[in-house]
Amino acid sequence: MEPILFWIFSLGMIVAGVSVILNRNPVAAALSLAVTIVFLALMFGFCLGAWFLMVIQVAVYAGAVMVLFLFIIMLLDVKEEETRTRSWSYAVMGSALALFMMCMVVLVLRATEPVKAAADAGVPVDDAQQIGTLLFTKYLLPFEITSVLLLVAAIGVVLLSLTHKRESSS
């Protein structure tokens, strides 16, 4: 089952990643990036058994970082390049995605039963301590560099938008 899920999640990440590149609308591209991150998180959970890492991936990257990206995009006041007409293909793709997500929810609920049984038997299943130890020992420098990089990017966008507003008002 794991190889099949791996290929499904990999294909989903590839399609969503290509969508990030091909979308002209920056908000749609950012949402496609969020879908890519969700597929990566699903791969962590189902293929590696790292359930805590899966939840943190969605909460931190698809949640906080994507909100930051969308805030920056809205701050720039980017106009949509073209208005697109909606067709029946959007409804079909959306329905297929909704069905896929419902199947994933069912699989997650089934997969948590062995974890609960192992926890009841006294087997340690907590990987949060292991991730925390690695994050604040071996990977502390990359973690801090990433935080500074995101902060500098946000400040740069604010400064660029202020410069753009000054030039347009002159």
C-alpha positions as CSV (number, residue, x, y, z in Angstrom):
1,M,0.0,0.0,0.0
2,E,2.8,2.4,0.8
3,P,4.4,2.3,-2.7
4,I,1.0,3.1,-4.2
5,L,0.5,6.0,-1.8
6,F,4.0,7.2,-2.5
7,W,3.3,7.4,-6.3
8,I,-0.1,9.1,-5.7
9,F,1.4,11.7,-3.4
10,S,4.4,12.2,-5.7
11,L,2.1,12.7,-8.7
12,G,0.0,15.2,-6.8
13,M,3.1,17.1,-5.7
14,I,4.4,17.2,-9.3
15,V,1.0,18.4,-10.7
16,A,0.6,21.1,-8.0
17,G,4.3,22.2,-8.4
18,V,3.7,22.6,-12.2
19,S,0.6,24.5,-11.4
20,V,2.6,26.9,-9.2
21,I,4.9,27.6,-12.2
22,L,2.2,27.9,-14.8
23,N,-0.4,30.0,-12.9
24,R,-0.4,33.7,-13.9
25,N,-2.5,34.7,-10.9
26,P,-0.2,34.9,-7.9
27,V,-2.9,34.0,-5.4
28,A,-3.7,30.8,-7.4
29,A,0.0,30.0,-7.5
30,A,0.3,30.4,-3.8
31,L,-2.6,28.1,-3.2
32,S,-1.1,25.6,-5.5
33,L,2.1,25.8,-3.4
34,A,-0.1,25.1,-0.3
35,V,-1.5,22.0,-2.1
36,T,2.1,20.9,-2.8
37,I,2.9,21.2,0.9
38,V,-0.1,19.2,1.9
39,F,0.9,16.4,-0.5
40,L,4.4,16.4,1.1
41,A,2.9,16.3,4.5
42,L,0.7,13.3,3.5
43,M,3.8,11.6,2.3
44,F,5.5,12.2,5.6
45,G,2.5,10.6,7.4
46,F,1.6,7.7,5.3
47,C,5.0,6.6,3.8
48,L,7.3,7.4,6.7
49,G,4.9,7.1,9.6
50,A,5.9,10.5,10.9
51,W,2.4,11.7,11.9
52,F,3.6,14.5,14.1
53,L,5.8,15.8,11.3
54,M,2.8,15.6,9.0
55,V,0.7,17.8,11.3
56,I,3.5,20.3,11.9
57,Q,4.2,20.5,8.1
58,V,0.6,21.5,7.5
59,A,0.3,23.8,10.4
60,V,3.5,25.7,9.9
61,Y,4.0,25.7,6.1
62,A,0.6,25.4,4.7
63,G,-0.8,27.6,7.5
64,A,1.5,30.3,8.7
65,V,3.9,30.6,5.8
66,M,1.2,30.6,3.2
67,V,-0.7,33.2,5.1
68,L,2.4,35.3,5.0
69,F,2.8,34.8,1.3
70,L,-0.8,35.7,0.6
71,F,-0.5,38.8,2.8
72,I,2.6,39.9,0.8
73,I,0.8,39.3,-2.5
74,M,-2.2,41.4,-1.4
75,L,0.2,44.1,-0.1
76,L,1.7,44.3,-3.6
77,D,-1.7,44.9,-5.1
78,V,-1.0,42.6,-8.0
79,K,-3.7,42.8,-10.8
80,E,-4.9,39.7,-12.4
81,E,-3.5,39.5,-15.9
82,E,-6.6,38.0,-17.5
83,T,-10.1,37.1,-16.4
84,R,-10.7,33.4,-17.0
85,T,-14.1,32.0,-17.8
86,R,-15.1,29.0,-15.7
87,S,-16.0,25.8,-17.4
88,W,-17.3,22.4,-16.4
89,S,-13.7,21.1,-16.2
90,Y,-13.3,23.1,-12.9
91,A,-16.3,21.3,-11.4
92,V,-15.0,17.9,-12.4
93,M,-11.5,18.5,-11.1
94,G,-12.9,20.0,-7.9
95,S,-15.2,17.0,-7.3
96,A,-12.3,14.6,-8.0
97,L,-10.2,16.4,-5.5
98,A,-12.9,16.4,-2.9
99,L,-13.4,12.6,-3.4
100,F,-9.6,12.1,-3.1
101,M,-9.5,14.1,0.1
102,M,-12.4,12.1,1.6
103,C,-10.5,8.9,0.8
104,M,-7.4,10.3,2.5
105,V,-9.4,11.2,5.7
106,V,-10.7,7.6,5.8
107,L,-7.2,6.2,5.4
108,V,-5.9,8.5,8.2
109,L,-8.7,7.4,10.6
110,R,-7.9,3.7,9.8
111,A,-4.1,4.3,10.2
112,T,-4.5,5.9,13.7
113,E,-6.0,2.7,15.2
114,P,-2.7,0.8,15.3
115,V,-1.0,3.8,16.8
116,K,-3.6,4.0,19.6
117,A,-3.3,0.3,20.2
118,A,0.5,0.6,20.5
119,A,0.2,3.5,22.9
120,D,-2.2,1.5,25.1
121,A,0.3,-1.3,25.1
122,G,3.0,1.0,26.4
123,V,5.1,1.2,23.2
124,P,6.5,4.8,22.8
125,V,5.1,6.4,19.6
126,D,6.1,10.0,20.3
127,D,8.3,11.4,17.6
128,A,7.9,15.0,18.8
129,Q,10.8,14.8,21.2
130,Q,13.1,13.3,18.5
131,I,12.2,16.0,16.0
132,G,12.7,18.7,18.7
133,T,16.1,17.4,19.6
134,L,17.2,17.3,16.0
135,L,15.8,20.7,15.2
136,F,17.5,22.5,18.1
137,T,20.8,20.6,17.9
138,K,21.9,19.3,14.5
139,Y,19.6,21.6,12.4
140,L,19.6,24.8,14.5
141,L,21.6,26.9,12.0
142,P,19.4,26.0,8.9
143,F,16.3,26.6,11.0
144,E,17.5,30.1,12.1
145,I,18.7,31.0,8.6
146,T,15.3,30.1,7.2
147,S,13.6,32.3,9.7
148,V,15.9,35.3,8.9
149,L,15.4,34.7,5.2
150,L,11.6,34.8,5.5
151,L,11.8,38.0,7.7
152,V,14.1,39.7,5.1
153,A,11.8,38.7,2.3
154,A,8.8,40.2,4.1
155,I,10.6,43.4,4.9
156,G,11.8,43.6,1.2
157,V,8.3,43.3,-0.1
158,V,7.0,46.0,2.2
159,L,9.8,48.3,1.1
160,L,9.2,47.6,-2.5
161,S,5.5,48.3,-2.2
162,L,6.2,51.6,-0.4
163,T,8.6,52.6,-3.2
164,H,6.0,51.6,-5.8
165,K,3.4,53.7,-4.0
166,R,5.7,56.7,-3.8
167,E,6.6,56.5,-7.5
168,S,2.9,56.3,-8.5
169,S,1.8,59.2,-6.4
170,S,4.6,61.5,-7.8
